[in-house]
Amino acid sequence: MRIELKRGGLAAAVDTKGGELVSFRDEQGTEYIWSGDPSYWPGRNPNLFPIVGSLKEGRVRIGGRSYEMGRHGFARQMEFSLAEQGEDFAVLELCQSEETLEQYPFPFVLRVRHQLTENGFETRFEIRNPGEEELLFCVGGHTAFNCPMRAGERFEDYRLVFDQVEDACPAVPTAQGLLGGGTGPALDHSDTICLDHAVFDQLDTLIFEGLRSKGVTLRHKDGGRGVHMDFSEFPMVAFWTMANGNAPYICLEPWHGCAAREDESGDFADKPHVIRLAPGAEKRLSYRVELR
């Protein structure tokens, strides 16, 4: 089911399949969210839960038992229920089921709240532990923005500009989707990544951890309106577009968790940035997007 949101001149749409915000348009009608064209990539803005990235050999141990789960978890493929709705917001909910318990042996309540703001939108993850044991999970966003944003432009005309100058080297996944020590082009006292399909054709994903910056702006090199993402509540941020296809989008991904490391133990409890939630407790994490 598709739910339309409005605030002032802004408009958005949310889909109960995957709990995604699938459209965001400004007062001129410019669409910022990728369309999901399957000739490139059918995704648009998946919610990553209860893992981020790939598992080692596709499996993870929980309580001494091995479980199989696909990349980025199951939430992005499931039907959410509509829990709350207003003119400018919607809250979508997913709970455990027989299907999820086969992959992930925890009761949980995942709510995703999409809210239009004065100049953009906020996505908030609300995870509650209704069980009697500690809940372990990772969570993240995967928002795909049109790039280029306007006719006559190219992907290579765009830049990712961090809030602060950085000295950082991104991790990149192996062919199996794991993190094994490989790195991409460094930010050497710079705040800017110049987008280039040739880089993503070789490296797939750029993954940063421990940045000074709390946000990043996607914008054209010559100015004009772009989007700024505040990822301050997440310890990692990643950038991805489909390799070897000149795909016209770029994903900005705030992560609390990441793909398995090649030397990882295989236990869920040992995953980087795993969140531990006591019985009855709730965790909230938000990322915000503004037009700039």
Secondary structure, DSSP 8 states (H G I E B T S, - for coil): -EEEEEETTEEEEEETBTTEEEEEE-TT--B-B----TTT-S-SS--B-S--S--GGGEEEETTEEEE--TT-SGGGSB-EEEEEETTEEEEEEE--HHHHTT-----EEEEEEEE-SSEEEEEEEEE--SSS-EEE-EE--EEEESS-STT--GGGEEEEEEEEEEE--EEE-TTS-EEEEE---EEEEEEEE--HHHHHHHSEEEEES-S-SEEEEEETT-S--EEEE-TT-SEEEEE--TTTT-SEEEEEEEES-S-BTT--SBGGGSTT-EEE-TT-EEEEEEEEEE-
